[in-house]
Amino acid sequence: MNKKQKLEHLKQKVEGDPDLPFKAEATTLVFGEGPINPKVLFIGEAPGKNEDLTGRPFIGSAGKILEELINSIGLTRQDVYITSVIQYRPPKNRDPKPQEIAAFQPYVDKQIKLLNPKIIVTLGRFSLAKFLPNSKIAEQHGKPTQINWQGLYLTIIPMYHPAAIIYNQKLKQTLKDDFQIVKEYL
C-alpha cells in the first residue's frame, strides 16, 4: 500500500470504530485533509458545527482566520495538512475530556507518523498538551521546540487557536507574528 492508501485505510478504521466518543451524536468524521507529504501539519482541538456537517476541518469562522494566516506566510490551504486531536464533534462544542482525547490518540498518532511532517503547529491547548504536557499556551506560543516523539524528530510550534481572535482581537497580531516563525522554519 502507498501512503495515500494507508491514510484512507486508517480513515476507514476510525469510521469503523464503534467505541470512539461522539460517534453516535456526530454527523460525520472529520479525519483531516491535505497533501500526503506536508511540510506543515496543523492540529486543532475538535470539529465544530460546520466541520461536522461537511467532514472538512477548519471551515467555519476559525477556518477562515487560519486560511488567512496560512496565506500570510506564502502557503495555501492545499500546501498543509489539517486535523484535530478529536475527530468527531463533541456535543454542544464542549471541551474534550482527557479520556476522550485518549480514545482518538492511537489513530491521530498513526496519522502523524504516516504524514511525517517537518513542522507540527498545535492550535490551542489540547493539541499542545499532546506533545508538551503541562505546558501553557500563553507561555509556549510561538516558541519552536524540537522533540523526539515516538521516534520522529519533529519541530512543534505551539499557537493560540484561531478562534481565540474571535473572542480577543488583541491576539490577532500575536498569531500573525507566530506564523512568521513557521515561515522561518520552512
PyMOL commands that set and color helices and strands:
alter all, ss='L'
color gray80, all
select helices_A, chain A and resi 3-16+49-54+61-72+77-79+91-93+98-115+125-131+137-140+163-167+171-185
alter helices_A, ss='H'
color red, helices_A
select strands_A, chain A and resi 40-44+81-84+119-123+145-149+152-159
alter strands_A, ss='S'
color yellow, strands_A
deselect
rebuild
show_as cartoon
